Amino acid sequence: MGFRFRPVDASFYDLFAESAQHLVTGAALLTEMLTDDNDRSATAQRMRDAEHAADETTHAIVRRVNSTFVTPFDREDIYSLASGLDDVMDEMDEAVDLILLYEVGQLPSELSTQVEVLQRCAELTAAAMPRLQAMKDLDEYWIEINRLENTGDKSYRRILASLFSGSYEALEVLKLKDIVESLEDAIDAFEKVANIVEQIAVKES
């Protein structure tokens, strides 16, 4: 009876786990940015450092793909997953940067729901990445991410309704809308990562 031998380069899984841990760091920094007594300049600098570290991990994944003859799963999927994880970090970095640059005084308390969703998505993604190697027990991950994305959507709509209720000055509305949209984009980016993981799992099953 014949069998297929497929050498496994475990470094890919380690790098994806590392990339997801950057997202946990980013979500924590985003949470710090929303606190009233936070040094926003210092937090924004730490976020830039975290985003740079995430970029380095993404580059390491790409270099590994380009130098490896046999990859653990399709090269296109590896590129897509690496890019998707990087996009999440970019969106969170943008939100932090906008909070700093726009010099928004008091951030609406409703933003905390979006950030809590992002934190949970980051934790789930970090927990899911090591399971790629066995391709087991991943369905609960993308199902929960989808549920969280729906929660984020509802929160997003309610925040927009609040912004346009007349309680805010016009300029503040424009600033806060940009920040809220960056947070929404980050949540959407997490769902895209989960969708990529689902596609990989289906192919490999």
N, C-alpha and C positions, 0 to 999 in steps of 0.2 A: 504494500500500500504506500502510495507516495505521500509526501507532506510538503508544505510550503514553509521555508525558513525565511523569516523576516527579521533581520537584525534591528534591535531597538536602541536608538540613541536617546537615553534618558535625559540628556541635557535640555532637550526641547521642553519636556514637562517641567523641569526645574525653572526654566526661563519664563514659561507661562505663569507658573506659580509666583515667581518674582514680580512679573508685570502686574498681576492682580493685587499683590501686596502694596504696590505703589498706589493703587486705587483706594485701598483702606486708609493709607496715610493721607491721600488727598481729601477724602470724605471727612476725616477727622479735622483737618485744617479748615475745611469749609465750615464745619460746625463752630470752630473757634472764631472764625470771621464774623459770625452772627452774634456773638456775645457782646454786651454793651461795654464792658471794660477792657476789651481786647485791643492790643497794639496792632492795628491793621497793617501798618507798613512792615513790621517784623513778620507777621503771619503771611503776608503776600510774598515776601522774600523766601520764606520757607516753602511756600507752594511752588514758586518758580524753581527752586532747587529740586523739589520732588518731581516736578514736570520734566526737568532736565534728566533726572535719574531714570524716569520712565522712558524717555526718548532713547537713552543709552541701552536699556533693556530691549526695546523694540529693534534697534539697530543690531544688537547681538543676535536676536532671533533671525533677522534677515541674513546676516553673515553666515549663521549656522546653516540655514537652508541652502545658500549658494555654495557652501563648501561640503555639503553632505550628499553622498550619492543616493542613499536610500533613506527617505524620511518616514517618520512613524505614521503619517497619513498624508493626503494629497498636499502638494506644495501650495497650490492655490488656497486651500483651506487654512494652511499655516499662515500665509500672508494675510488672509482676511481676518483671522482671529487676532493676530498681532496688531494689525491696523485698528481693529475694533476696540481693543483694550486701550490703545493709545488715544483714540478719539474721545473716550470717556474722560481720560485725564485732561485732555485739552479743553473740554467743555467745563470741567470743574475749575481749572486754572483761569479760564475766561471769566467765570462768575466771580471768583475772588478778585481778579484784577479790576473788574468793573466796579465792585463795591469800593475798592480803594480809590480808583480814578474819579468816580462820580461823587465821592465825598458825601455819600448819603448819611444823614444823621441817624435817624431812627428807622431801622428796617422793620417791616411788618412782621408781627409774630407768626402770621400764617406761613411764612417761608420755612419755618421750622419743620413743617410736615414734609415739604419737598426734600429738605436736607436729611431728615430721618429716613425717607425712602432711599435716598442715595447711600446712606450709611449701610442700610440693610442689604442693598444690592451689592455693595462692595464686599461685605462680609460673605455673602452667599457665593459670589464669583470667586473669591479667594479660596473658599472651601471646595468649590467645584473643580478648579484647575488641576489639582493633584489626581482627581478621579479620571482625568482624560486617559491616563495610561492604561487603566483597566476597562475604560468605557462602560462603567457600571454605575448605577444609582445616580444618573444625571437627569432623569426625567423630572424629578421633583424640583431640581434647580431651575430649569427653564419655565416650568409651570408657575413657580413662586415668583420668578422675575416678571413674568407676564402679569400676574396679579398685582404686584407692586407698581408696575408701569400704569396699570389702570387706576390705582390709587393716586399716583402722581398726576395723571391727567385730570382727575376730579379736583384735586387740590389746585392745579394750575388754573382751571376755569374759575374756581371760586376766588382765587387771588386776583385774577383779572377783573372779575365783577366788583371786587372791593376797590381796586385801583380806579375804576371808572365810575365809582359811586358818587363822586363829588367831594369826598373827604380829603383829597390830596390836591396840591397845586399841580398845574399842568406840567411844569418842568420835572417835578418829582415823579409824576406818572410815567413820563418818558424814561427816566433813569431806572425806576424800579421795574418797568416792563422789560427792559433789556436784561436785567439781572434774573428776573423770573424765567425769561425765555432761555437763558443759558442753563439754568437748573433743569428746566424741562428737557432741553436738548441732551443734557447729561444722562437723565433717566432714560430717554429714548435710545441713547447709545448703549446703555446697559442691556436693553432689550435686544438690540441688534447682536450684541455679543452672545446672548443666550440663544438666539436664533441660529447663529453660526455653530455653536456647540451642538445644538440639536441636529443640524445638517450633517456635521461630522459623525455624530453618534449613529445616525441612520445609515450613513454610507459604510461605516465600519462594522455594523452589526451583521 
